[in-house]
Amino acid sequence: MDLNQMDPECPILWIRIDPDLKVIRELQFEQADYNWQCELRYERDILSQFEAL
């Protein structure tokens, strides 16, 4: 995982919207590659890991 492009001023590692899957809607949002990699590696929820792929 390449964290060289990570902004040192930003404490956010990844964003998770609607983790309980209560919104019946498709959401699309952009994150930097290192955010997706952090989510894939450290998030415990399997659906979140699948979304990160």
NORGI-V242686 format. One record per run of one state. SS is the DSSP state (2 for helix, 1 for strand, 0 for the rest). FROM is the first residue (numbers start at 0). TO is the last residue. If there is no record, write none. Layout:
SS,FROM,TO
SS,FROM,TO
This chain:
0,0,31
2,32,41
0,42,44
2,45,51
0,52,52
